[in-house]
Amino acid sequence: MRLRRITHTASVLLVASSALLAAPVSAAAGAVSALAGLEFAPPAAATANMQPGAAAHVAAATHLKFASSTNWAGYAAASTKYTSVSATWREPSASCGSATTYASFWTGLDGYNSGSVEQTGTLVECSGGSPHQFAWYEMYPAAPVYFNNTLTAGDTMVSRVTATSSGAFTLYLADTTRGWSHTINQTNSSLARASAEVIAEAPSSSSGVLPLANFGTVTFTSSTVNGGSLGASNPTPITMVTSSGTTKCSVSAISGGTSFSATWHHS
């Protein structure tokens, strides 16, 4: 999902809401249909004075020290043209109650300060008191596409998105625990390639950002941007917050240039 709205000051970037990234990989047809209407959108602004569609310029974003969003948490680099982003994580489960909640984990290009997102990753949905895992890719604003593979908590996931200057995109997602992978090729020469992200997200529907599932902590490792370490790309850390400023998901500092954790605090 891309950021829907962002605003900025000298030190803060606020991003607007995002939508659900994908459909379940191991779910029955009924579970897949239940996700209809979800999408992974751009970050939602955490301030009341945001206007839909407002976007920061790439040049402005390079001077920001941190960001807050109602639907994204993670790191975003936005200072040049981007050709690749990748990360590895161990798929988290979720602590589920009676409410239906969601959390998604992905890497992607664009969306931080542009109107598209080229992304692939996973989703955990709490439904009926139990967690359900899904895998997907999305060329936002086109609808997400779900993979029909088994995925469970604890599986090691590898996500990578690459692009050429002519607009050829390759989206790769692998479950190295179970031995499956998907490579999707798409072409769109009009896309900006203006940012690269490693993100934990609260998906959205037409009614807005959905409740964030309690996934505990997920650790992203081997994170790279443009072939170098994530840390070397001078990325902006993004904290997910409610519209009133309560922290929903925080991120740690980047360790060793390539690893960081995202921790759930609030739905």
Helices and strands as residue ranges (DSSP letters): E 6-8, E 12-15, E 23-24, H 29-34, H 58-61, E 66-69, E 72-77, E 84-90, E 101-109, E 117-127, E 130-140, E 145-146, E 156-163, E 168-175, E 180-187, E 196-201, E 204-205, E 208-209, E 217-225, E 228-229, G 231-233, E 236-241, E 247-251, E 260-264
